Amino acid sequence: MVRARSPSPRSPSASSDGVWVAAGPAAALARLEPLIAAHRRIRNVVTIERGAGDDPVPPPSALPEAVAGLLVVGPRRLSPRRGLTGLWLGDVRGGSIPVGWLPDVGEPLRDYAGAAARILTRDPAERALVVLGQWEHRFLRVGLRAARWMERHGEMDTARLWTADRIARTDMLSGLACGPALAIYFGHGRPRGWAAYHGVRHGHFPQPWPEPMAALLALCCENASRWRTGLSFAERLVLGGVAGCALAAVTKTRHEDNRRWGPALCEAWTEHRPTTLAELVAAAEVPDELRSGGPYRFIGDPLLPLAGAPGATARTAAVFAPAPDAVLPGW
């Protein structure tokens, strides 16, 4: 069953171009109603009910024209790797639609919808960006390169470098709780979390989480994999309201590929000033085989605005994260 929603007054925090589509079981769509209502205030919205025997991803012929993004709620037992084939779904006109994944886990969908709806109301001028990374030379080098790019291209006041040589896990988590617009992680990843900061797991993120990040780019292995875990790390973070949307891998990745993604995403951030995670990824100048998605998937709504929580820029600036060789201020 397809239900069309009429457009309503626009919000200044997100682009209203195109139609936003949510597909899933009727009960799941009901739990997503806060997010659906928030999208409805700024753009056309269509919901598509999918039955137990249906493919969770609607065929292109079932979608309306000019779809800007698709959010799929699939069966709990279905992993992101099996539920989606990549970051994009082809439409009948030969275009590409960003498609995000959520598992049908019952009431946590309502919590996610509330956090995501808050992101849709934010001021897009809040562009706090955080670079995270493992204390290993190759990852520190990529993280430092990303931070220096931001500084050289007018983002010095909003970009923060919180690699593991500069900041402990507890302080890093406190900083992320400020709700930055975007966080990028470089390092080793596993289905249950990150190797950096002496190990980061979903349980290290307190609940309820105070302010969701708009987006998380986990440029590492397996953060969206279900291997030997009930839900992947990326799914848990998104459902827990830590991030509105994540880009995470369902399998192992190559460091060389992630090294290419890093500067390409930084350039897209500063040169194109994208309004959503889907726009950021689409604008990155990477080889076609990477652009198609490869091992990566969107977890959550890829059409949420890249906007930080109120005051996130000032609060992240106050986080103490000096370089190991930095001259510290006196008492």
Residue pairs with C-beta under 8 A, 6 or more apart in sequence:
1 48
1 49
2 46
2 47
2 48
2 49
2 62
2 64
3 46
3 47
3 49
4 44
4 45
4 46
4 64
5 36
5 40
5 44
5 45
5 46
5 47
6 44
7 16
7 43
7 44
8 40
8 41
8 42
9 41
9 42
10 16
10 41
10 42
11 41
11 42
11 120
11 121
12 123
12 124
13 120
13 121
13 122
13 123
13 124
13 305
13 307
14 42
14 43
14 120
14 124
14 275
14 276
14 303
14 304
14 305
14 307
15 68
15 275
15 276
15 305
16 42
16 43
17 43
17 68
18 43
18 44
18 66
18 67
18 68
18 69
19 43
19 44
19 45
19 46
19 64
19 65
19 66
19 67
19 68
20 39
20 43
20 44
20 45
20 46
20 67
20 68
20 69
20 71
20 303
21 45
21 46
21 47
21 48
21 58
21 63
21 64
21 67
21 69
21 70
21 71
22 29
22 32
22 35
22 36
22 45
22 46
22 47
22 48
22 70
22 71
22 73
23 47
23 48
23 49
23 50
23 56
23 57
23 58
23 70
23 71
23 72
23 73
24 32
24 48
24 49
24 50
24 56
24 72
24 73
24 74
24 102
24 104
25 49
25 50
25 51
25 52
25 73
25 104
26 49
27 104
28 73
28 102
28 104
28 109
29 36
29 47
29 49
29 73
31 106
31 107
31 109
31 110
31 113
32 71
32 73
32 109
32 110
32 112
32 113
33 113
34 110
34 113
34 114
34 116
34 117
35 112
35 113
35 114
35 116
35 117
35 120
35 301
36 45
36 47
36 113
37 117
38 116
38 117
38 120
38 121
39 45
39 120
39 303
42 120
43 68
44 64
46 63
46 64
48 58
48 62
48 63
50 56
50 58
52 75
56 72
56 73
56 74
56 75
56 78
56 83
57 70
57 72
57 74
57 83
57 84
57 89
57 99
58 70
60 89
60 90
60 91
60 92
61 92
63 70
63 91
63 92
63 97
67 91
67 97
68 97
68 303
69 97
69 98
69 99
69 100
69 276
69 278
69 301
69 302
69 303
70 89
70 97
70 98
70 99
70 100
71 99
71 100
71 102
71 300
71 301
71 302
71 303
72 83
72 84
72 99
72 100
72 101
72 102
73 102
73 103
73 104
73 109
74 83
74 101
74 102
74 103
74 104
75 103
75 104
76 103
76 104
76 105
78 103
79 225
79 226
79 232
79 250
80 101
80 224
80 226
80 232
80 234
80 235
80 248
80 250
80 297
80 299
81 224
81 225
81 226
81 250
81 251
81 297
83 101
84 99
84 101
84 297
84 298
85 293
86 292
86 293
86 294
86 296
86 297
87 98
87 99
87 247
87 281
87 292
87 293
87 296
87 297
87 298
88 96
88 97
88 98
88 99
88 292
88 293
89 96
89 97
89 98
89 99
90 96
90 97
91 97
96 282
98 278
98 281
98 282
98 298
98 302
98 303
99 298
99 302
100 245
100 298
100 299
100 300
100 301
100 302
101 235
101 297
101 298
101 299
101 300
102 109
102 112
102 235
102 238
102 239
102 299
102 300
103 231
103 235
103 239
105 231
105 239
108 239
108 240
109 239
111 208
111 239
111 240
111 241
112 238
112 239
112 240
112 241
112 300
114 241
115 209
115 212
115 241
115 244
116 212
116 244
116 300
116 301
116 304
118 212
119 212
119 214
119 244
119 304
119 305
119 307
120 304
120 305
122 214
122 305
122 307
122 308
122 309
122 310
123 307
123 310
124 275
124 305
124 306
124 307
125 307
126 181
126 307
126 308
126 309
126 310
126 311
126 312
126 313
127 155
127 158
127 181
127 182
127 306
127 307
127 308
127 313
128 158
128 160
128 178
128 180
128 181
128 182
128 308
128 312
128 313
128 316
129 150
129 155
129 158
129 159
129 160
129 180
129 181
129 182
129 183
129 184
129 269
130 159
130 160
130 162
130 175
130 176
130 180
130 182
130 183
130 184
130 316
131 143
131 146
131 147
131 150
131 159
131 160
131 161
131 162
131 163
131 183
131 184
131 186
132 143
132 162
132 163
132 164
132 172
132 183
132 184
132 185
132 186
132 187
132 196
133 139
133 140
133 142
133 143
133 163
133 164
133 185
133 186
133 187
133 196
134 140
134 163
134 164
134 186
134 187
134 188
134 194
134 195
134 196
135 163
135 164
135 165
135 196
136 187
136 188
138 255
138 259
139 163
139 186
139 187
139 196
140 163
140 165
142 186
142 258
142 259
142 262
143 161
143 163
143 184
143 186
144 161
144 163
145 262
145 263
146 184
146 186
146 262
146 263
146 266
147 159
147 160
147 161
149 263
149 266
149 267
149 270
150 156
150 158
150 159
150 266
150 269
150 270
151 159
153 270
153 271
154 270
155 269
155 270
157 313
157 317
158 313
160 175
160 180
160 316
160 317
160 319
160 321
161 321
162 172
162 175
162 319
162 321
163 196
164 172
164 187
164 196
164 197
165 323
165 324
166 321
166 322
166 323
166 324
167 175
167 197
167 319
167 320
167 321
168 197
169 197
169 198
169 199
169 200
169 204
171 319
171 320
171 321
172 197
173 200
173 204
173 205
173 206
174 319
175 316
175 319
175 321
176 183
176 213
176 242
177 206
177 209
177 210
177 211
178 211
178 308
178 309
178 311
178 312
178 315
178 316
178 319
179 210
179 211
179 212
179 213
179 214
179 308
179 309
179 312
180 213
180 214
180 308
180 309
180 312
180 316
181 213
181 214
181 215
181 306
181 307
181 308
181 312
182 213
182 214
182 215
182 216
182 217
182 269
182 277
182 280
182 306
183 213
183 215
183 216
183 217
183 243
184 216
184 217
184 219
184 262
184 265
185 194
185 196
185 216
185 217
185 218
185 219
185 220
186 219
186 220
186 258
186 262
187 194
187 195
187 196
187 220
188 194
188 195
188 196
188 220
188 221
189 195
189 218
189 220
189 221
189 222
189 223
189 233
189 248
189 249
190 221
190 222
190 223
190 233
191 222
191 223
191 225
191 226
191 227
191 228
191 229
191 232
191 233
192 201
192 202
192 229
192 233
193 199
193 200
193 201
193 202
193 204
193 223
193 233
194 200
194 218
194 220
194 223
194 233
201 233
202 233
202 236
202 237
202 240
205 237
205 240
205 242
207 240
208 241
209 240
209 241
209 242
211 309
211 312
212 241
212 242
212 243
212 244
212 309
213 242
213 243
213 244
213 308
214 243
214 244
214 245
214 277
214 304
214 305
214 306
214 307
214 308
215 243
215 244
215 245
215 246
215 247
215 277
215 280
215 304
215 306
216 234
216 237
216 242
216 243
216 245
216 246
216 247
216 248
217 246
217 247
217 261
217 265
217 277
218 224
218 233
218 234
218 246
218 247
218 248
218 249
219 247
219 253
219 258
219 261
219 262
220 249
220 253
220 258
221 249
221 251
221 252
221 253
222 232
222 249
222 250
222 251
222 252
223 232
223 233
223 234
223 246
223 248
223 249
224 232
224 233
224 234
224 235
224 246
224 248
224 249
224 250
224 296
224 297
224 299
225 232
225 249
225 250
225 251
226 232
231 239
232 248
232 250
232 299
233 248
234 246
234 248
234 299
235 299
237 243
237 246
238 244
238 245
238 246
238 299
238 300
243 300
244 300
244 301
244 304
245 277
245 298
245 299
245 300
245 301
245 302
245 304
246 298
246 299
246 300
247 277
247 281
247 296
247 297
247 298
247 299
248 296
248 297
248 299
249 295
249 296
249 297
250 295
250 296
250 297
251 295
252 295
253 294
253 295
253 296
257 290
257 294
260 286
260 287
260 290
261 284
261 286
261 290
264 284
264 285
264 286
265 280
265 281
265 284
267 284
267 285
268 274
268 280
268 281
268 283
268 284
268 285
269 280
271 283
272 279
272 280
272 283
274 280
274 282
274 283
274 306
275 305
275 306
276 302
276 303
276 304
276 305
276 306
277 298
277 302
277 304
277 306
278 298
278 302
278 303
280 306
281 302
282 291
284 291
322 328
